[in-house]
Amino acid sequence: MPFFKYQGTGNDFVMIDDRSETFPASDQALIERLCHRRFGIGADGLILLRNDPDYDFRMIYFNADGAEGSMCGNGGRCIVRFAHDLNLFEGQTRFIAVDGEHTATVTDNDVSLKMSDVAAIGEQGNHVFLNTGSPHAVLFTDDLESTDVVAEGRAIRYSEPFSPGGTNVNFVQQTDQSSLYVRTYERGVEDETYSCGTGVTAAALAAHSQLGVAEPVAIRTLGGNLRVSFNQKPDGTFTDVYLIGPARRVFTGSCTI
Ligand SMILES: N[C@H](CCC[C@H](N)C(=O)O)C(=O)O
């Protein structure tokens, strides 16, 4: 089976052109094996590109544990780059994902992806919590370098206010008037990833409303730099939310498992 591998700020994905709809999408063990870093290709998730009658393409995203996930922002940017590489569009695209319609534009370096509107920033237990296509708890810290992201993130991910679905957990340090450093524990990968697109989006919106961080927000992650721009309406709703940064193909292969 032919596959591609893409990464966006170090969040990496097995990408499959499944316009023929022949990939066994309900085989969770197979997807988990393909994403395994020792026994498979190795990735934080697997993404199928399928046809859709009303859009340029449809995105179907699976976490590394093989289960179909909620929206993936970096995966969304990567599948846009993939669709562009397949010549499915020029300049601007419109596609459908699990959380609805997205538009995106590409340049040589960056993919700018329009994210879903965010109605409100709430609280869950004593954590700032919001849904940017995926659920995210946001915790602010002054010393992100020495935060134990895996241990602390895992404890919150499985904690009572978020059960049974769980949440992704972002640790956020403000580094400037309009800059953040963000590290994320991702559910479904059950580890810290190098970057999480819906996570940095959540961090930017939460930091804007809680700390007054200026828009557009520049974000450093372990895997590189992203930008989040947005508009906030008088009723508090965030619209025109864009996640912007690099996404590229890193290899092409064929797997036998
Ligand atoms: N890496 C993804 C998030 C995947 C979401 C997933 N971990 C979940 O909520 O189950 C991103 O760039 O937004």
The ligand as an SDF file (V2000), in Angstrom:
LIG
                    3D

 13 12  0  0  0  0  0  0  0  0999 V2000
   -2.4160   17.0120   16.8430 N   0  0  0  0  0  0  0  0  0  0  0  0
   -3.7310   17.5440   16.6040 C   0  0  0  0  0  0  0  0  0  0  0  0
   -4.7310   17.2870   17.6480 C   0  0  0  0  0  0  0  0  0  0  0  0
   -5.3380   15.9640   17.4840 C   0  0  0  0  0  0  0  0  0  0  0  0
   -6.4480   15.8150   18.4620 C   0  0  0  0  0  0  0  0  0  0  0  0
   -6.3450   14.6100   19.2730 C   0  0  0  0  0  0  0  0  0  0  0  0
   -5.1220   14.3790   19.9800 N   0  0  0  0  0  0  0  0  0  0  0  0
   -7.5500   14.4620   20.1470 C   0  0  0  0  0  0  0  0  0  0  0  0
   -8.1510   15.4330   20.6230 O   0  0  0  0  0  0  0  0  0  0  0  0
   -7.9260   13.3210   20.3690 O   0  0  0  0  0  0  0  0  0  0  0  0
   -3.6760   18.9920   16.1940 C   0  0  0  0  0  0  0  0  0  0  0  0
   -2.6960   19.4220   15.5900 O   0  0  0  0  0  0  0  0  0  0  0  0
   -4.6410   19.7180   16.4280 O   0  0  0  0  0  0  0  0  0  0  0  0
  1  2  1  0
  2  3  1  0
  2 11  1  0
  3  4  1  0
  4  5  1  0
  5  6  1  0
  6  7  1  0
  6  8  1  0
  8  9  2  0
  8 10  1  0
 11 12  2  0
 11 13  1  0
M  END
$$$$
